[in-house]
């Protein structure tokens, strides 16, 4: 039996495609919260969605895979990711558009 995943991973993501006006941010909050992740999500003025996911590495990878699908009305062209610093507070929230 394997040991549970304990390594924390934090990823900054820019999600491109039809991701605004399709419930993507609220859906992301629900999905990230369900996985016990910390971080945030927000729309950007250029039409992309930006997010920070932090938590057990396996859960972060699962969240990124789920984001590639998105909610039913969305379509995702690609997701650019970079390693990032963990957020200062626990929990996952939606931030205002930048």
N, CA, C and O atoms as a GROMACS GRO file, in nm:
protein
  392
    1UNK      N    1   0.082  -0.118   0.000
    1UNK     CA    2   0.000   0.000   0.000
    1UNK      C    3   0.087   0.125   0.000
    1UNK      O    4   0.182   0.135   0.077
    2UNK      N    5   0.054   0.220  -0.088
    2UNK     CA    6   0.132   0.342  -0.097
    2UNK      C    7   0.100   0.441   0.013
    2UNK      O    8  -0.007   0.436   0.074
    3UNK      N    9   0.191   0.528   0.035
    3UNK     CA   10   0.174   0.633   0.134
    3UNK      C   11   0.090   0.746   0.072
    3UNK      O   12   0.107   0.775  -0.046
    4UNK      N   13   0.000   0.810   0.149
    4UNK     CA   14  -0.080   0.920   0.093
    4UNK      C   15   0.010   1.034   0.044
    4UNK      O   16   0.119   1.057   0.098
    5UNK      N   17  -0.037   1.103  -0.056
    5UNK     CA   18   0.037   1.216  -0.114
    5UNK      C   19   0.046   1.328  -0.011
    5UNK      O   20  -0.056   1.376   0.038
    6UNK      N   21   0.169   1.370   0.022
    6UNK     CA   22   0.186   1.477   0.119
    6UNK      C   23   0.262   1.596   0.061
    6UNK      O   24   0.265   1.703   0.123
    7UNK      N   25   0.322   1.581  -0.055
    7UNK     CA   26   0.398   1.691  -0.115
    7UNK      C   27   0.301   1.800  -0.162
    7UNK      O   28   0.204   1.773  -0.234
    8UNK      N   29   0.329   1.924  -0.121
    8UNK     CA   30   0.245   2.036  -0.162
    8UNK      C   31   0.298   2.093  -0.293
    8UNK      O   32   0.418   2.106  -0.314
    9UNK      N   33   0.204   2.127  -0.380
    9UNK     CA   34   0.239   2.186  -0.508
    9UNK      C   35   0.154   2.312  -0.524
    9UNK      O   36   0.036   2.314  -0.489
   10UNK      N   37   0.215   2.418  -0.578
   10UNK     CA   38   0.143   2.541  -0.606
   10UNK      C   39   0.171   2.580  -0.750
   10UNK      O   40   0.286   2.587  -0.794
   11UNK      N   41   0.063   2.605  -0.824
   11UNK     CA   42   0.072   2.635  -0.966
   11UNK      C   43  -0.009   2.759  -1.000
   11UNK      O   44  -0.123   2.774  -0.956
   12UNK      N   45   0.052   2.847  -1.076
   12UNK     CA   46  -0.017   2.963  -1.132
   12UNK      C   47  -0.059   2.924  -1.274
   12UNK      O   48   0.024   2.874  -1.351
   13UNK      N   49  -0.185   2.946  -1.309
   13UNK     CA   50  -0.236   2.904  -1.440
   13UNK      C   51  -0.307   3.017  -1.512
   13UNK      O   52  -0.380   3.096  -1.451
   14UNK      N   53  -0.284   3.025  -1.642
   14UNK     CA   54  -0.359   3.114  -1.731
   14UNK      C   55  -0.437   3.024  -1.825
   14UNK      O   56  -0.379   2.944  -1.899
   15UNK      N   57  -0.569   3.037  -1.822
   15UNK     CA   58  -0.657   2.949  -1.898
   15UNK      C   59  -0.715   3.028  -2.014
   15UNK      O   60  -0.780   3.131  -1.994
   16UNK      N   61  -0.691   2.980  -2.137
   16UNK     CA   62  -0.734   3.049  -2.258
   16UNK      C   63  -0.843   2.969  -2.329
   16UNK      O   64  -0.844   2.846  -2.325
   17UNK      N   65  -0.932   3.041  -2.393
   17UNK     CA   66  -1.042   2.980  -2.468
   17UNK      C   67  -1.170   3.057  -2.440
   17UNK      O   68  -1.166   3.176  -2.410
   18UNK      N   69  -1.282   2.989  -2.451
   18UNK     CA   70  -1.410   3.051  -2.414
   18UNK      C   71  -1.432   3.022  -2.267
   18UNK      O   72  -1.496   2.924  -2.229
   19UNK      N   73  -1.377   3.109  -2.184
   19UNK     CA   74  -1.375   3.085  -2.039
   19UNK      C   75  -1.436   3.199  -1.958
   19UNK      O   76  -1.438   3.193  -1.835
   20UNK      N   77  -1.485   3.302  -2.025
   20UNK     CA   78  -1.555   3.409  -1.954
   20UNK      C   79  -1.701   3.410  -1.997
   20UNK      O   80  -1.733   3.386  -2.114
   21UNK      N   81  -1.789   3.438  -1.902
   21UNK     CA   82  -1.932   3.441  -1.931
   21UNK      C   83  -1.994   3.302  -1.941
   21UNK      O   84  -2.105   3.287  -1.992
   22UNK      N   85  -1.922   3.201  -1.893
   22UNK     CA   86  -1.971   3.062  -1.902
   22UNK      C   87  -1.966   2.992  -1.766
   22UNK      O   88  -1.966   2.869  -1.759
   23UNK      N   89  -1.961   3.070  -1.658
   23UNK     CA   90  -1.962   3.017  -1.521
   23UNK      C   91  -1.830   2.952  -1.484
   23UNK      O   92  -1.826   2.871  -1.391
   24UNK      N   93  -1.722   2.984  -1.553
   24UNK     CA   94  -1.593   2.918  -1.528
   24UNK      C   95  -1.538   2.948  -1.389
   24UNK      O   96  -1.490   2.857  -1.321
   25UNK      N   97  -1.544   3.073  -1.345
   25UNK     CA   98  -1.486   3.107  -1.214
   25UNK      C   99  -1.559   3.038  -1.099
   25UNK      O  100  -1.496   2.977  -1.013
   26UNK      N  101  -1.691   3.046  -1.098
   26UNK     CA  102  -1.768   2.983  -0.990
   26UNK      C  103  -1.749   2.832  -0.991
   26UNK      O  104  -1.736   2.769  -0.886
   27UNK      N  105  -1.746   2.774  -1.110
   27UNK     CA  106  -1.721   2.631  -1.125
   27UNK      C  107  -1.583   2.595  -1.069
   27UNK      O  108  -1.568   2.493  -1.002
   28UNK      N  109  -1.483   2.678  -1.097
   28UNK     CA  110  -1.348   2.655  -1.048
   28UNK      C  111  -1.344   2.659  -0.896
   28UNK      O  112  -1.278   2.576  -0.833
   29UNK      N  113  -1.414   2.755  -0.836
   29UNK     CA  114  -1.419   2.762  -0.689
   29UNK      C  115  -1.478   2.633  -0.633
   29UNK      O  116  -1.424   2.577  -0.538
   30UNK      N  117  -1.586   2.586  -0.691
   30UNK     CA  118  -1.649   2.461  -0.643
   30UNK      C  119  -1.555   2.342  -0.656
   30UNK      O  120  -1.539   2.263  -0.562
   31UNK      N  121  -1.493   2.329  -0.773
   31UNK     CA  122  -1.405   2.214  -0.798
   31UNK      C  123  -1.280   2.217  -0.710
   31UNK      O  124  -1.239   2.114  -0.657
   32UNK      N  125  -1.221   2.334  -0.693
   32UNK     CA  126  -1.101   2.347  -0.610
   32UNK      C  127  -1.135   2.322  -0.463
   32UNK      O  128  -1.059   2.256  -0.392
   33UNK      N  129  -1.247   2.374  -0.417
   33UNK     CA  130  -1.290   2.354  -0.279
   33UNK      C  131  -1.317   2.206  -0.254
   33UNK      O  132  -1.281   2.153  -0.149
   34UNK      N  133  -1.380   2.140  -0.349
   34UNK     CA  134  -1.408   1.997  -0.336
   34UNK      C  135  -1.279   1.915  -0.320
   34UNK      O  136  -1.279   1.811  -0.254
   35UNK      N  137  -1.171   1.963  -0.379
   35UNK     CA  138  -1.042   1.894  -0.370
   35UNK      C  139  -0.957   1.941  -0.252
   35UNK      O  140  -0.847   1.891  -0.231
   36UNK      N  141  -1.010   2.037  -0.174
   36UNK     CA  142  -0.937   2.085  -0.057
   36UNK      C  143  -0.820   2.176  -0.092
   36UNK      O  144  -0.726   2.188  -0.014
   37UNK      N  145  -0.826   2.242  -0.209
   37UNK     CA  146  -0.716   2.328  -0.251
   37UNK      C  147  -0.731   2.469  -0.196
   37UNK      O  148  -0.842   2.512  -0.164
   38UNK      N  149  -0.621   2.538  -0.186
   38UNK     CA  150  -0.620   2.681  -0.152
   38UNK      C  151  -0.583   2.757  -0.278
   38UNK      O  152  -0.526   2.702  -0.372
   39UNK      N  153  -0.617   2.887  -0.279
   39UNK     CA  154  -0.582   2.972  -0.392
   39UNK      C  155  -0.695   3.062  -0.432
   39UNK      O  156  -0.779   3.099  -0.351
   40UNK      N  157  -0.697   3.096  -0.560
   40UNK     CA  158  -0.795   3.192  -0.610
   40UNK      C  159  -0.812   3.176  -0.761
   40UNK      O  160  -0.733   3.109  -0.828
   41UNK      N  161  -0.918   3.241  -0.812
   41UNK     CA  162  -0.944   3.245  -0.956
   41UNK      C  163  -1.002   3.383  -0.988
   41UNK      O  164  -1.076   3.440  -0.907
   42UNK      N  165  -0.970   3.435  -1.107
   42UNK     CA  166  -1.026   3.564  -1.149
   42UNK      C  167  -1.022   3.575  -1.300
   42UNK      O  168  -0.941   3.511  -1.368
   43UNK      N  169  -1.113   3.658  -1.353
   43UNK     CA  170  -1.110   3.694  -1.495
   43UNK      C  171  -1.002   3.798  -1.515
   43UNK      O  172  -0.968   3.875  -1.425
   44UNK      N  173  -0.948   3.800  -1.637
   44UNK     CA  174  -0.853   3.905  -1.676
   44UNK      C  175  -0.912   3.982  -1.793
   44UNK      O  176  -0.991   3.928  -1.870
   45UNK      N  177  -0.874   4.107  -1.805
   45UNK     CA  178  -0.928   4.194  -1.908
   45UNK      C  179  -0.902   4.141  -2.050
   45UNK      O  180  -0.973   4.178  -2.143
   46UNK      N  181  -0.800   4.056  -2.067
   46UNK     CA  182  -0.768   4.004  -2.200
   46UNK      C  183  -0.854   3.883  -2.240
   46UNK      O  184  -0.831   3.823  -2.345
   47UNK      N  185  -0.954   3.847  -2.155
   47UNK     CA  186  -1.044   3.738  -2.188
   47UNK      C  187  -1.003   3.602  -2.133
   47UNK      O  188  -1.074   3.503  -2.151
   48UNK      N  189  -0.889   3.597  -2.064
   48UNK     CA  190  -0.845   3.471  -2.004
   48UNK      C  191  -0.894   3.462  -1.860
   48UNK      O  192  -0.947   3.559  -1.804
   49UNK      N  193  -0.876   3.346  -1.802
   49UNK     CA  194  -0.900   3.326  -1.659
   49UNK      C  195  -0.765   3.292  -1.598
   49UNK      O  196  -0.688   3.214  -1.654
   50UNK      N  197  -0.737   3.351  -1.482
   50UNK     CA  198  -0.612   3.328  -1.410
   50UNK      C  199  -0.645   3.261  -1.278
   50UNK      O  200  -0.742   3.297  -1.211
   51UNK      N  201  -0.563   3.163  -1.239
   51UNK     CA  202  -0.588   3.093  -1.113
   51UNK      C  203  -0.458   3.055  -1.046
   51UNK      O  204  -0.353   3.043  -1.110
   52UNK      N  205  -0.466   3.036  -0.915
   52UNK     CA  206  -0.357   2.984  -0.835
   52UNK      C  207  -0.412   2.865  -0.758
   52UNK      O  208  -0.508   2.880  -0.682
   53UNK      N  209  -0.353   2.748  -0.778
   53UNK     CA  210  -0.396   2.625  -0.710
   53UNK      C  211  -0.283   2.578  -0.620
   53UNK      O  212  -0.168   2.569  -0.663
   54UNK      N  213  -0.316   2.547  -0.495
   54UNK     CA  214  -0.215   2.500  -0.401
   54UNK      C  215  -0.273   2.390  -0.314
   54UNK      O  216  -0.383   2.402  -0.261
   55UNK      N  217  -0.196   2.282  -0.299
   55UNK     CA  218  -0.240   2.170  -0.216
   55UNK      C  219  -0.158   2.047  -0.248
   55UNK      O  220  -0.050   2.057  -0.307
   56UNK      N  221  -0.208   1.930  -0.208
   56UNK     CA  222  -0.136   1.806  -0.240
   56UNK      C  223  -0.114   1.795  -0.391
   56UNK      O  224  -0.205   1.823  -0.470
   57UNK      N  225   0.006   1.756  -0.431
   57UNK     CA  226   0.043   1.755  -0.572
   57UNK      C  227  -0.057   1.681  -0.660
   57UNK      O  228  -0.091   1.728  -0.769
   58UNK      N  229  -0.104   1.567  -0.615
   58UNK     CA  230  -0.199   1.489  -0.694
   58UNK      C  231  -0.330   1.562  -0.715
   58UNK      O  232  -0.390   1.553  -0.822
   59UNK      N  233  -0.376   1.634  -0.613
   59UNK     CA  234  -0.501   1.709  -0.624
   59UNK      C  235  -0.485   1.829  -0.718
   59UNK      O  236  -0.577   1.862  -0.793
   60UNK      N  237  -0.370   1.894  -0.713
   60UNK     CA  238  -0.343   2.007  -0.804
   60UNK      C  239  -0.340   1.957  -0.948
   60UNK      O  240  -0.399   2.019  -1.036
   61UNK      N  241  -0.273   1.845  -0.972
   61UNK     CA  242  -0.269   1.789  -1.108
   61UNK      C  243  -0.409   1.750  -1.156
   61UNK      O  244  -0.443   1.773  -1.272
   62UNK      N  245  -0.488   1.693  -1.067
   62UNK     CA  246  -0.625   1.656  -1.101
   62UNK      C  247  -0.708   1.781  -1.135
   62UNK      O  248  -0.789   1.779  -1.228
   63UNK      N  249  -0.686   1.888  -1.058
   63UNK     CA  250  -0.759   2.013  -1.084
   63UNK      C  251  -0.722   2.070  -1.220
   63UNK      O  252  -0.810   2.115  -1.294
   64UNK      N  253  -0.594   2.068  -1.254
   64UNK     CA  254  -0.552   2.118  -1.385
   64UNK      C  255  -0.614   2.035  -1.498
   64UNK      O  256  -0.657   2.091  -1.599
   65UNK      N  257  -0.619   1.904  -1.481
   65UNK     CA  258  -0.682   1.819  -1.582
   65UNK      C  259  -0.831   1.852  -1.595
   65UNK      O  260  -0.884   1.856  -1.706
   66UNK      N  261  -0.897   1.876  -1.483
   66UNK     CA  262  -1.039   1.912  -1.484
   66UNK      C  263  -1.059   2.048  -1.550
   66UNK      O  264  -1.156   2.068  -1.623
   67UNK      N  265  -0.968   2.142  -1.526
   67UNK     CA  266  -0.977   2.275  -1.587
   67UNK      C  267  -0.965   2.268  -1.739
   67UNK      O  268  -1.020   2.353  -1.809
   68UNK      N  269  -0.896   2.170  -1.791
   68UNK     CA  270  -0.884   2.154  -1.936
   68UNK      C  271  -1.019   2.122  -1.998
   68UNK      O  272  -1.042   2.150  -2.115
   69UNK      N  273  -1.108   2.061  -1.920
   69UNK     CA  274  -1.245   2.031  -1.966
   69UNK      C  275  -1.336   2.150  -1.941
   69UNK      O  276  -1.410   2.191  -2.031
   70UNK      N  277  -1.332   2.206  -1.820
   70UNK     CA  278  -1.415   2.320  -1.784
   70UNK      C  279  -1.561   2.283  -1.766
   70UNK      O  280  -1.599   2.167  -1.783
   71UNK      N  281  -1.643   2.383  -1.732
   71UNK     CA  282  -1.787   2.360  -1.721
   71UNK      C  283  -1.847   2.340  -1.861
   71UNK      O  284  -1.780   2.365  -1.961
   72UNK      N  285  -1.972   2.294  -1.869
   72UNK     CA  286  -2.032   2.256  -1.998
   72UNK      C  287  -2.027   2.363  -2.108
   72UNK      O  288  -2.004   2.328  -2.224
   73UNK      N  289  -2.049   2.491  -2.077
   73UNK     CA  290  -2.055   2.594  -2.182
   73UNK      C  291  -1.917   2.645  -2.225
   73UNK      O  292  -1.907   2.723  -2.320
   74UNK      N  293  -1.813   2.604  -2.156
   74UNK     CA  294  -1.677   2.653  -2.185
   74UNK      C  295  -1.606   2.563  -2.284
   74UNK      O  296  -1.642   2.446  -2.302
   75UNK      N  297  -1.504   2.620  -2.347
   75UNK     CA  298  -1.405   2.537  -2.415
   75UNK      C  299  -1.270   2.597  -2.386
   75UNK      O  300  -1.254   2.720  -2.383
   76UNK      N  301  -1.172   2.511  -2.365
   76UNK     CA  302  -1.039   2.555  -2.325
   76UNK      C  303  -0.943   2.525  -2.439
   76UNK      O  304  -0.930   2.410  -2.481
   77UNK      N  305  -0.875   2.629  -2.488
   77UNK     CA  306  -0.775   2.612  -2.592
   77UNK      C  307  -0.643   2.561  -2.533
   77UNK      O  308  -0.583   2.467  -2.585
   78UNK      N  309  -0.600   2.624  -2.424
   78UNK     CA  310  -0.479   2.577  -2.357
   78UNK      C  311  -0.468   2.638  -2.218
   78UNK      O  312  -0.538   2.734  -2.184
   79UNK      N  313  -0.380   2.581  -2.138
   79UNK     CA  314  -0.351   2.630  -2.003
   79UNK      C  315  -0.200   2.643  -1.991
   79UNK      O  316  -0.127   2.546  -2.006
   80UNK      N  317  -0.156   2.764  -1.962
   80UNK     CA  318  -0.014   2.790  -1.937
   80UNK      C  319   0.007   2.784  -1.786
   80UNK      O  320  -0.066   2.849  -1.711
   81UNK      N  321   0.106   2.708  -1.742
   81UNK     CA  322   0.129   2.697  -1.598
   81UNK      C  323   0.273   2.727  -1.562
   81UNK      O  324   0.365   2.707  -1.642
   82UNK      N  325   0.291   2.775  -1.441
   82UNK     CA  326   0.422   2.800  -1.381
   82UNK      C  327   0.413   2.762  -1.235
   82UNK      O  328   0.307   2.772  -1.174
   83UNK      N  329   0.524   2.719  -1.178
   83UNK     CA  330   0.529   2.697  -1.035
   83UNK      C  331   0.513   2.832  -0.965
   83UNK      O  332   0.554   2.934  -1.019
   84UNK      N  333   0.455   2.831  -0.848
   84UNK     CA  334   0.428   2.956  -0.776
   84UNK      C  335   0.448   2.935  -0.627
   84UNK      O  336   0.476   2.825  -0.581
   85UNK      N  337   0.433   3.044  -0.552
   85UNK     CA  338   0.444   3.044  -0.407
   85UNK      C  339   0.304   3.020  -0.349
   85UNK      O  340   0.205   3.072  -0.401
   86UNK      N  341   0.297   2.941  -0.244
   86UNK     CA  342   0.168   2.911  -0.180
   86UNK      C  343   0.098   3.039  -0.136
   86UNK      O  344   0.163   3.136  -0.097
   87UNK      N  345  -0.036   3.040  -0.144
   87UNK     CA  346  -0.110   3.159  -0.099
   87UNK      C  347  -0.096   3.177   0.052
   87UNK      O  348  -0.075   3.080   0.124
   88UNK      N  349  -0.108   3.301   0.100
   88UNK     CA  350  -0.088   3.327   0.243
   88UNK      C  351  -0.202   3.277   0.331
   88UNK      O  352  -0.182   3.260   0.451
   89UNK      N  353  -0.320   3.253   0.273
   89UNK     CA  354  -0.434   3.209   0.353
   89UNK      C  355  -0.493   3.082   0.294
   89UNK      O  356  -0.488   3.061   0.173
   90UNK      N  357  -0.549   2.996   0.379
   90UNK     CA  358  -0.613   2.874   0.329
   90UNK      C  359  -0.748   2.905   0.265
   90UNK      O  360  -0.802   3.014   0.283
   91UNK      N  361  -0.801   2.810   0.190
   91UNK     CA  362  -0.930   2.827   0.125
   91UNK      C  363  -0.914   2.873  -0.018
   91UNK      O  364  -0.807   2.918  -0.058
   92UNK      N  365  -1.022   2.860  -0.094
   92UNK     CA  366  -1.019   2.898  -0.235
   92UNK      C  367  -1.128   3.001  -0.258
   92UNK      O  368  -1.241   2.984  -0.214
   93UNK      N  369  -1.092   3.110  -0.328
   93UNK     CA  370  -1.188   3.220  -0.346
   93UNK      C  371  -1.181   3.278  -0.487
   93UNK      O  372  -1.086   3.255  -0.562
   94UNK      N  373  -1.283   3.352  -0.518
   94UNK     CA  374  -1.290   3.424  -0.646
   94UNK      C  375  -1.249   3.568  -0.620
   94UNK      O  376  -1.298   3.632  -0.527
   95UNK      N  377  -1.159   3.620  -0.703
   95UNK     CA  378  -1.112   3.757  -0.692
   95UNK      C  379  -1.174   3.843  -0.802
   95UNK      O  380  -1.223   3.790  -0.901
   96UNK      N  381  -1.172   3.976  -0.784
   96UNK     CA  382  -1.223   4.066  -0.889
   96UNK      C  383  -1.138   4.058  -1.016
   96UNK      O  384  -1.020   4.021  -1.012
   97UNK      N  385  -1.198   4.093  -1.126
   97UNK     CA  386  -1.130   4.098  -1.256
   97UNK      C  387  -1.016   4.199  -1.253
   97UNK      O  388  -1.027   4.305  -1.191
   98UNK      N  389  -0.906   4.163  -1.321
   98UNK     CA  390  -0.794   4.257  -1.334
   98UNK      C  391  -0.771   4.287  -1.481
   98UNK      O  392  -0.681   4.364  -1.515
   0.00000   0.00000   0.00000
